[in-house]
Amino acid sequence: QHQPMALRFEWSGDGSSSSQVTNATVQATRGACADFAIAGYSSSLTKLTAQQTFYDNRLMLAPAAASTSVYTQEIGGSVSRLAFGLAIPASEYLAGRRRYIDGVASCATARL
């Protein structure tokens, strides 16, 4: 049985700047007592958000990040499992394309 829950959205501007992402993340999560964060960028700025949410033990949704490094944060030997995304991680995407190309090449070679 699922119980309804209320969510409140708290937006914190970071000026699309790597020097402001961490402070904006802290303000949005700690200041608003948020349980999770949504990182609205691709991998480079989202990685900074992932690091901060890991420090703060918060979940993070990264809908546009594909870099594996966003999802593999490690601090003091502890690995984060708090970040998740909607995009296929780049390493998996590239491996899938490689398997496809290898398959096509094998079929082409078999026809010769």
C-alpha positions as a Markdown table, in Angstrom:
| # | Residue | x | y | z |
|---|---|---|---|---|
| 1 | Gln | 0.0 | 0.0 | 0.0 |
| 2 | His | 1.5 | 3.3 | -1.1 |
| 3 | Gln | 1.0 | 6.3 | 1.0 |
| 4 | Pro | 0.8 | 9.8 | -0.6 |
| 5 | Met | 3.7 | 12.1 | 0.1 |
| 6 | Ala | 4.2 | 15.8 | -0.4 |
| 7 | Leu | 7.2 | 17.1 | -2.2 |
| 8 | Arg | 8.4 | 20.6 | -2.3 |
| 9 | Phe | 10.7 | 21.9 | -5.0 |
| 10 | Glu | 13.5 | 24.2 | -4.0 |
| 11 | Trp | 15.5 | 25.8 | -6.7 |
| 12 | Ser | 18.9 | 27.3 | -6.2 |
| 13 | Gly | 20.7 | 29.2 | -8.9 |
| 14 | Asp | 24.4 | 28.4 | -9.6 |
| 15 | Gly | 24.9 | 30.6 | -12.7 |
| 16 | Ser | 26.0 | 27.6 | -14.7 |
| 17 | Ser | 29.4 | 28.0 | -13.0 |
| 18 | Ser | 31.6 | 25.3 | -11.6 |
| 19 | Ser | 32.7 | 27.7 | -8.9 |
| 20 | Gln | 29.1 | 28.1 | -7.7 |
| 21 | Val | 27.6 | 24.6 | -8.1 |
| 22 | Thr | 28.8 | 23.2 | -4.8 |
| 23 | Asn | 27.5 | 26.2 | -2.8 |
| 24 | Ala | 24.1 | 26.1 | -4.6 |
| 25 | Thr | 23.8 | 22.4 | -3.9 |
| 26 | Val | 24.5 | 22.9 | -0.2 |
| 27 | Gln | 22.0 | 25.8 | -0.1 |
| 28 | Ala | 19.3 | 23.7 | -1.9 |
| 29 | Thr | 19.8 | 20.5 | 0.1 |
| 30 | Arg | 21.0 | 21.5 | 3.6 |
| 31 | Gly | 19.2 | 24.8 | 3.7 |
| 32 | Ala | 15.9 | 23.4 | 2.5 |
| 33 | Cys | 16.4 | 20.1 | 4.3 |
| 34 | Ala | 15.9 | 18.3 | 1.0 |
| 35 | Asp | 16.0 | 14.5 | 0.8 |
| 36 | Phe | 17.3 | 14.6 | -2.8 |
| 37 | Ala | 18.7 | 16.8 | -5.5 |
| 38 | Ile | 18.1 | 17.1 | -9.2 |
| 39 | Ala | 21.2 | 18.0 | -11.2 |
| 40 | Gly | 20.1 | 19.8 | -14.3 |
| 41 | Tyr | 23.3 | 19.6 | -16.3 |
| 42 | Ser | 25.3 | 17.2 | -18.3 |
| 43 | Ser | 28.3 | 15.5 | -16.8 |
| 44 | Ser | 30.9 | 18.2 | -16.0 |
| 45 | Leu | 28.8 | 20.3 | -13.6 |
| 46 | Thr | 26.7 | 17.4 | -12.5 |
| 47 | Lys | 29.8 | 15.6 | -11.2 |
| 48 | Leu | 30.3 | 18.5 | -8.7 |
| 49 | Thr | 26.7 | 18.2 | -7.6 |
| 50 | Ala | 27.2 | 14.4 | -7.2 |
| 51 | Gln | 30.2 | 15.0 | -5.0 |
| 52 | Gln | 28.4 | 17.3 | -2.7 |
| 53 | Thr | 25.3 | 15.2 | -2.4 |
| 54 | Phe | 27.5 | 12.2 | -1.6 |
| 55 | Tyr | 29.1 | 14.3 | 1.2 |
| 56 | Asp | 25.7 | 15.2 | 2.5 |
| 57 | Asn | 24.2 | 11.7 | 2.1 |
| 58 | Arg | 21.5 | 12.8 | -0.3 |
| 59 | Leu | 20.0 | 11.1 | -3.3 |
| 60 | Met | 20.7 | 12.8 | -6.7 |
| 61 | Leu | 18.9 | 12.4 | -10.0 |
| 62 | Ala | 21.0 | 13.3 | -13.0 |
| 63 | Pro | 18.8 | 13.2 | -16.0 |
| 64 | Ala | 21.3 | 14.4 | -18.5 |
| 65 | Ala | 24.7 | 13.1 | -17.2 |
| 66 | Ala | 26.2 | 10.2 | -19.1 |
| 67 | Ser | 29.8 | 10.2 | -17.7 |
| 68 | Thr | 30.4 | 7.2 | -15.5 |
| 69 | Ser | 32.4 | 9.4 | -13.1 |
| 70 | Val | 29.1 | 11.1 | -12.0 |
| 71 | Tyr | 27.8 | 7.8 | -10.7 |
| 72 | Thr | 31.0 | 6.5 | -9.2 |
| 73 | Gln | 31.9 | 8.9 | -6.4 |
| 74 | Glu | 34.3 | 7.7 | -3.8 |
| 75 | Ile | 35.2 | 9.3 | -0.5 |
| 76 | Gly | 37.6 | 7.8 | 2.0 |
| 77 | Gly | 37.2 | 4.3 | 0.4 |
| 78 | Ser | 33.4 | 4.5 | 0.5 |
| 79 | Val | 31.6 | 4.4 | -2.9 |
| 80 | Ser | 28.4 | 6.3 | -3.5 |
| 81 | Arg | 25.3 | 4.5 | -4.6 |
| 82 | Leu | 23.2 | 7.6 | -4.2 |
| 83 | Ala | 23.3 | 9.1 | -7.8 |
| 84 | Phe | 21.2 | 7.8 | -10.6 |
| 85 | Gly | 20.3 | 9.1 | -14.0 |
| 86 | Leu | 18.1 | 8.7 | -17.1 |
| 87 | Ala | 20.9 | 8.7 | -19.7 |
| 88 | Ile | 22.9 | 5.6 | -20.5 |
| 89 | Pro | 26.3 | 5.9 | -19.0 |
| 90 | Ala | 28.8 | 6.7 | -21.7 |
| 91 | Ser | 30.9 | 3.6 | -21.1 |
| 92 | Glu | 27.8 | 1.4 | -21.6 |
| 93 | Tyr | 26.7 | 3.3 | -24.7 |
| 94 | Leu | 30.2 | 3.0 | -26.3 |
| 95 | Ala | 30.4 | -0.7 | -25.4 |
| 96 | Gly | 27.0 | -1.3 | -27.0 |
| 97 | Arg | 28.0 | 0.5 | -30.2 |
| 98 | Arg | 31.3 | -1.5 | -30.3 |
| 99 | Arg | 29.4 | -4.8 | -30.0 |
| 100 | Tyr | 27.0 | -3.7 | -32.8 |
| 101 | Ile | 30.0 | -2.7 | -35.1 |
| 102 | Asp | 31.7 | -6.0 | -34.3 |
| 103 | Gly | 28.5 | -7.9 | -35.2 |
| 104 | Val | 28.1 | -6.0 | -38.5 |
| 105 | Ala | 31.8 | -6.6 | -39.3 |
| 106 | Ser | 31.4 | -10.4 | -38.5 |
| 107 | Cys | 28.4 | -10.6 | -40.8 |
| 108 | Ala | 30.2 | -8.8 | -43.6 |
| 109 | Thr | 33.3 | -11.0 | -43.2 |
| 110 | Ala | 31.1 | -14.1 | -43.3 |
| 111 | Arg | 29.7 | -13.0 | -46.6 |
| 112 | Leu | 33.1 | -12.7 | -48.3 |
